[in-house]
Amino acid sequence: MSTEDRDAGKAGVETFRGTVAEPGATLMHEHIFGLSPEILWNWPDIPEGWDLEERAQEAAGKLNDLKAAGVDTVVDLTVIGLGRYVPAVQRVAELTDVNIVAATGLYTYDALPPYFGNRGPGSLFGGPDRLAEFFVRDITEGIGRTGVKAGMLKCATGRQGITPGVERVIRAVAQAHRETGVPITTHSESATRNGLDQQKLLAEEGVDLSRVVIGHAGDSTDLGYLEELVANGSYLGMDRFGIEFTSFDDRVATVVAMCERGHAGRMVLSHDSYCFNDRFEPAVVKERHPNYHLLHISRDVLPALRAAGVTEEQITQMLVDNPRTILTGAPDGTGQQNPTGGRRP
């Protein structure tokens, strides 16, 4: 079966609570929990603390505030390598009306975790590469024994570029995409323009680049680079609003410029934020990046875009229509155009 046939037959979007027909306003690159299992197992009294129910209630409160601000769905791009723990997010999903989409894939900038690094082509012991097998299982059967099916694939490339380990992940993600039709998002490093390298390898693997989001493209103010990514067919993840190593003004100005150039239909918005992440000191993050939270786009970014001339139609494209097309493979999730364009946050 072709990718196109699979996409056309999809009934909706897989979430932690099952399939939804219409995702609505969607943030395409967020995280619920980022955890360090070996730290938590061996030093449970770390200052950050981990109590599943407490953290689930806390996360659900943040998502409920997001729902009140007009956002219906978040894509949780926490995969292996970032501390994915699906049962905890399941509990959050029980406590909020926000749809949460799970992802599968593997996050590394360089070497693979030993479980995979010591198996497969080029490894010390050889044997088959099981990465794609695991990713496909997450999509078709569910993650672990949770029954939660992944609705997005993820891979990453850091400043090191496409190392042998990263290459294996990207090729496995491409294989899983070809087998399931599930879309792909990436972590890219805009400073080295390596979204183009990702596109080249994915295309080599037979991936339709219109089913790919080049994540963190919004870190760049290089409009030529961004337009090259768009010309190759992919969506741009303008998805780190609130992380100030690229300033708020620059991030907004880049989205405005790309809208003026006619590319609103190829951008999605997000924060890349966590409801709880034990990898960073919360007080330090809050001091250095005070707008790094789930409400920044609703409260600050959208008003700034509107003030700069971005239209309501363009905002709806970036927050409703483009995510729907990416997640379902069809403009309204059924193969028919949605005349209303979805609600506007």
Secondary structure, 3 states (H helix, E strand, C coil): CCHHHHHHCCCCEEECCEEECCCCCEEEEEEEEECCHHHHHHCCCCCCCCCHHHHHHHHHHHHHHHHHCCCCEEEECCCECCCCCHHHHHHHHHCCCCEEECEEEECCCCCCCHHHHCCCCCCCCCCCCCHHHHHHHHHHCCCCCCCCCCCEEEEECECCECCHHHHHHHHHHHHHHHHHCCCEEEECCHHHCCHHHHHHHHHHCCCCHHHEEECCHHHCCCHHHHHHHHHCCCEEEECCCCCCCCCHHHHHHHHHHHHHCCCHHHEEECCCCEEEECCCCHHHHHHHCCCCCCCHHHHHHHHHHHHCCCCHHHHHHHHHHHHHHHHHCCCCCCCCCCCCCCCCC
